[in-house]
Amino acid sequence: MTPLPTAITHDQHVAALQALGLDPALVTSVRFDVRAGTFLTVFVRSPSGNIVVDGDGQAVTARLHIPFPEDLPGCAPADS
C-alpha cells in the first residue's frame, strides 16, 4: 500500500477542487464517499455574486450532495 502523505498543501486542496469543477472560494468543506458520491458545504451567493449573510452577519451556507451517475458502470454503489 502506498503510504499516506503527512501533509497536503492548501494549493493541492485548491487544485483538487478546481479539477472537480468547484469554486474553491465557495467551498467550506468536502467529503468523498466511495458509495454515495461527494458531499459539500458551500457559501451561498446572491444573484449579484455576493456571499449571503444572515441577520447576525454570518455567511449562509448550503449542504450539497453530488451523487455518482447510476448509468455509468463502476459508479453505482452496487458495483463497489
C-alpha positions, -999 to +999 in steps of 0.1 A: +000+000+000+012+035-008+018+054+024-005+083+031+010+118+028+019+135+061+005+168+049-015+182+020-009+219+010-035+245+005-025+247-032-032+209-035-067+214-020-074+243-043-062+223-074-084+193-064-115+214-061-108+231-094-102+198-111-137+188-099-152+220-114-158+235-080-151+272-070-126+269-041-137+303-028-172+290-021-164+255-007-161+253+031-160+215+034-159+185+012-163+148+019-158+120-006-179+089+000-170+059-022-205+046-021-227+077-022-207+104-040-194+138-029-209+159-001-201+197+001-208+227+023-206+259+003-212+296+008-245+308-007-241+336-033-268+362-042-278+367-078-253+396-079-225+373-068-221+384-032-219+359-004-252+360+015-251+368+052-278+363+079-291+389+103-261+382+126-236+388+099-227+351+095-222+337+060-251+315+049-240+280+038-258+252+020-251+214+021-250+197-013-248+161-025-233+152-058-242+115-064-225+091-088-243+087-121-262+054-118-259+047-155-221+045-156-205+011-150-184+011-118-201+042-103-232+028-087-229+017-051-239-019-061-208-020-083-184-012-055 
